[in-house]
Every structure is written in C-alpha cells, then in structure tokens.
Amino acid sequence: MITEVNKLISNALCQGQSLSLPQVGSLAVRRSAASRSGSSKMTPPTRFVSFTGEQRGESVVNLIAKTAEVDNARAEEIYAQWLQEVTKENGVVIDGVGIIADKKFRAEREFLALLNPVVESVEIKPRRNWTAYIVAAVVVVLAVLAGLWYYNRPEPAPVPAPAPVVEPAPAPEPEPVVVKDPDVLDMTPGASYVVWGVFEQKANALKYKSIIERKYGNVVTPTIYHHRGDTLYLLALAEKSTRNQCLAFMEELYELDGLFDDMWIFTNK
C-alpha cells in the first residue's frame, strides 16, 4: 500500500495538481519562465515542486478514497499507515518523488525528468530584416554620390576679406569744474567746533555771522561750514583740537552775553 500511495502522489503532481498532506503540509507544482541561453538559444519553461506548511490543494486522503474506492474513514487509515512508514529521521521520504525536510522539498532526479520530459534548448533563427538591408544599401549609394560631387565641384571664387572698421577713440570726458564757495568752508576731519547754530539757508547763516562779528569780532571768529553733505550751513564760533578746549572757550563766552547761551559742540569724525 505504501508504494501505491507514493505512485498516486507522483501521478497527481505530474498532472499539475496541488496536494495537501495532513500533518505535513502541501506540495504544489510551479513553473519557471523560459530563459535565453546566449543570443541564439532559448531554454523552455520548466516545472518544479514547492512545499509549504499550510494545507492547500486536494487532500491525499480524498485522493486515496477516490482511487481505491473506499470510504473516508478507510482512506484516513491508509494515509496514517503510509505517513508512519515514510516518516524517517531525516524527514518525510516519498520514494520516486522526493524528500520533505527542514520545511523544504527536494525532488529526486527521476521525478524531475517526469515533470519535464523535454528540457532541451531551442535554437532561435534570426529573421532577416530586408528593410534594413535596403536602407543600408541606399545610404551607401548616397554617400558615394555625395563624395563624387564633393571632389568634382567647381572651386568657389575667393571672397575678399572686408576692410577692418576702425572705430574712433572716444573723446575724453571733461574734468568736472568744482566751484568753491568763498563764504563756506569744509570742516577739518577730527576737529571739534563750538556751534552757534545750523541753517537751511545760507543767507540766514551770513546774517547772524555778521551780527556776531560786529558785536564780538575781537573775541570770536564766526565761520560758516558745510554740514551734512552740503545741505545745511553750520555757523561755528571756534575750531578746536579737542572737546575740552571747546568747553573752556564756551565758559568764557557764557560770561560775555546771553547771545551765547545756546552753544553746543560738534566733532567732525
């Protein structure tokens, strides 16, 4: 009975059936794709058997019942006896089929031959592409004609080179003329000034400069300076090197007249 069950499993797998082996797992036939061997040979697709621990496909018990024409209980007894006999220390050994061990199935060489009776490579004959040959021939003819025309064409008349264009040198820009204002001076960098006032109009700065000169010209020398980018006019009573010198000079002016009460110091940094 053991040999008959092994043969039953082998035939079912060769027919492409998936079989469920209770208490063991399932065997299923898979197909690998065709592969190319070199540029002119094709290996046809081959079949192989894979194993899974899940129960899939038709049960071997049902297959025994249908083939032996027995009831399900008798088929289970036959399967249990078969499983006991084929279970070895190294796995489940199905003679003529393969061995199930370590959750994998290894098929016997004879069984693989039954699964794949023809495994020879098929030679692929390349198809001739006449269109490509015709196009290549036309290209060669055109290339020959073009070469003949190129070497036999008349030489073109020489074209005289255009005379160089000499551009006139740009005229030098005139130096800007800076007109100095005699009434307004530039402040000395780093100097400090005793400031009497700052004016938007030069005329107002000249007016108060004249008043101070008439009254205290023997004590102070009022001078108008450019202030803030020449937009304002600064009226200073003295130019000193340090702020302390400005402070000492301001103390002297405070005692002269209330005209000097609003003085302040500006340092031209």
C-alpha positions in Angstrom: 0.0 0.0 0.0 3.0 2.4 0.7 4.2 2.1 -2.9 0.7 2.7 -4.3 0.3 6.0 -2.3 3.7 7.1 -3.5 2.7 6.5 -7.1 -0.6 8.2 -6.5 1.2 11.4 -5.3 3.7 11.2 -8.1 1.0 11.0 -10.8 -1.1 13.8 -9.3 1.9 16.1 -9.2 2.9 15.2 -12.8 -0.6 16.3 -13.8 0.0 19.6 -12.2 -2.2 19.1 -9.1 -1.5 20.7 -5.7 -1.7 18.1 -2.9 -2.4 18.6 0.8 -0.6 16.1 3.1 -2.4 16.3 6.5 0.0 16.8 9.5 2.8 17.6 7.0 2.0 20.5 4.6 1.3 20.9 0.9 3.1 20.2 -2.4 2.4 22.4 -5.4 3.7 22.4 -8.9 5.2 25.7 -10.1 6.5 26.7 -13.5 9.7 28.8 -14.1 9.8 31.2 -17.1 11.6 30.4 -20.3 15.2 31.8 -20.3 17.6 32.8 -23.1 20.9 30.9 -23.4 23.2 33.1 -25.4 22.0 35.0 -28.4 20.6 32.1 -30.4 19.1 29.6 -27.9 16.0 29.6 -25.7 15.5 27.2 -22.8 11.8 26.3 -22.5 10.0 26.8 -19.2 10.5 24.1 -16.5 8.2 22.7 -13.8 9.3 22.2 -10.1 7.5 21.3 -6.8 7.4 23.7 -3.9 6.5 22.9 -0.3 4.5 25.0 2.3 3.5 24.1 5.8 -0.1 25.2 5.1 -2.8 22.9 3.9 -3.6 23.7 0.3 -4.9 21.8 -2.7 -6.7 18.4 -2.7 -6.1 16.2 0.3 -4.2 13.0 -0.3 -6.9 11.3 1.9 -9.6 12.3 -0.6 -7.3 11.1 -3.5 -6.9 7.7 -1.8 -10.7 7.4 -1.2 -11.5 8.2 -4.9 -8.7 6.0 -6.4 -9.2 2.9 -4.1 -13.0 3.4 -4.0 -13.1 3.3 -0.2 -14.9 5.5 2.4 -13.2 8.4 4.0 -12.5 6.5 7.3 -10.7 3.7 5.5 -8.8 6.3 3.4 -7.6 8.0 6.6 -6.4 4.7 8.0 -4.4 4.0 4.8 -2.9 7.6 4.9 -2.0 7.2 8.6 -0.2 3.9 7.9 1.6 5.5 4.9 2.7 8.5 6.9 4.1 6.3 9.7 6.1 4.3 7.2 7.6 7.3 5.2 8.5 9.4 8.2 12.2 8.9 8.8 14.8 10.7 11.0 15.8 12.9 8.1 12.2 13.8 7.1 9.3 12.5 5.1 10.8 10.3 2.3 8.4 9.7 -0.7 10.1 7.1 -2.9 10.1 8.1 -6.5 9.1 11.7 -5.7 11.5 13.3 -3.2 12.0 14.2 0.5 10.4 16.8 2.7 12.9 18.1 5.3 13.6 21.4 7.1 10.4 22.9 5.6 11.7 22.3 2.1 11.1 19.7 -0.7 13.9 18.2 -2.6 12.8 16.3 -5.7 14.5 13.1 -7.0 16.2 13.4 -10.3 13.9 10.7 -11.9 10.8 12.6 -10.7 12.2 15.9 -12.2 12.6 14.0 -15.5 8.9 13.0 -15.3 7.9 16.6 -14.6 10.0 18.0 -17.5 10.3 15.3 -20.3 11.9 17.8 -22.7 14.3 20.4 -21.4 16.4 20.9 -24.5 17.3 24.4 -25.6 15.5 25.7 -28.7 17.7 27.4 -31.4 16.4 30.8 -32.4 16.8 31.6 -36.0 17.2 35.3 -36.6 14.7 36.8 -39.0 16.3 38.7 -41.9 15.3 42.3 -42.0 15.2 43.0 -45.7 14.1 46.6 -45.0 17.3 47.3 -43.0 19.4 45.8 -45.9 17.7 48.1 -48.4 18.0 51.2 -46.3 21.7 50.4 -45.7 22.3 50.0 -49.5 20.6 53.3 -50.2 22.7 55.1 -47.6 25.9 53.7 -49.2 24.9 54.8 -52.7 24.0 58.3 -51.5 27.3 58.5 -49.6 29.3 57.5 -52.8 27.3 60.1 -54.9 28.0 62.8 -52.3 31.7 62.0 -52.3 31.9 62.2 -56.1 30.1 65.6 -56.2 32.3 67.0 -53.4 35.6 66.2 -55.2 34.4 67.3 -58.7 32.6 70.5 -57.7 34.0 73.8 -59.0 36.1 75.8 -56.7 34.3 79.0 -55.5 35.8 82.3 -56.3 37.7 83.8 -53.4 35.7 86.4 -51.4 37.8 89.4 -50.4 38.0 90.0 -46.8 36.1 93.1 -45.6 38.2 96.1 -44.7 38.7 96.4 -40.9 36.4 99.0 -39.4 38.4 101.4 -37.3 36.2 103.0 -34.6 37.2 106.5 -33.5 38.6 106.7 -30.0 36.0 108.2 -27.6 36.7 111.8 -26.7 37.9 112.3 -23.2 35.3 113.5 -20.8 36.0 117.0 -19.5 37.1 117.3 -15.9 34.3 118.5 -13.7 34.8 122.1 -12.6 34.3 122.5 -8.9 33.4 126.0 -7.9 34.3 126.7 -4.3 32.0 128.9 -2.3 34.2 131.6 -0.6 31.7 132.1 2.2 31.5 128.4 3.2 34.5 126.2 4.3 35.0 122.5 4.7 35.4 121.2 8.3 38.7 119.6 9.3 38.4 115.8 10.0 38.7 115.1 13.7 38.3 118.7 14.8 35.7 119.9 17.3 33.6 123.1 16.8 31.8 125.5 19.1 28.5 125.7 17.2 26.2 128.7 17.5 23.5 127.4 15.0 22.7 125.4 11.9 20.7 126.9 9.0 19.0 125.7 5.9 19.5 129.0 4.0 23.0 130.4 3.5 21.6 133.9 3.7 20.5 133.4 7.3 23.8 132.0 8.3 25.6 135.1 6.8 23.1 137.4 8.6 23.9 136.0 12.1 27.6 135.7 11.3 27.6 139.5 10.5 25.8 140.3 13.8 28.3 138.4 15.9 31.3 139.9 14.1 30.1 143.5 14.6 29.5 142.9 18.3 32.3 140.4 19.4 34.6 140.3 16.4 37.6 140.9 18.7 36.7 137.8 20.8 35.3 135.2 18.4 35.8 134.4 14.7 32.4 133.2 13.4 32.8 130.9 10.3 30.3 129.1 8.1 31.0 125.4 7.3 29.3 122.8 5.1 27.2 120.4 7.2 25.5 117.1 6.3 26.6 116.7 2.7 26.4 120.5 1.9 22.7 120.6 2.5 23.0 122.7 5.8 25.1 125.5 6.9 26.9 125.3 10.3 27.8 128.6 12.0 30.7 128.0 14.4 32.4 130.4 16.8 35.7 128.5 17.0 37.6 125.4 15.8 39.5 123.4 18.4 41.5 120.2 18.5 39.6 118.7 21.5 36.2 118.9 23.1 37.8 120.1 26.3 39.2 123.1 24.6 35.8 123.8 23.2 34.3 123.6 26.7 36.9 126.0 28.2 36.2 128.5 25.3 32.4 128.2 25.9 32.8 129.1 29.6 34.5 132.4 28.6 31.6 133.2 26.2 28.9 132.5 28.7 30.2 135.4 30.8 30.0 137.9 27.9 26.4 137.9 26.7 23.2 135.8 26.7 23.7 135.6 22.9 26.0 132.6 23.6 23.6 130.7 26.0 22.6 128.0 23.3 26.1 126.9 22.1 26.9 123.3 21.6 29.9 121.2 20.5 30.2 119.2 17.2 33.1 116.9 16.4 33.7 116.1 12.8 34.6 112.4 12.9 
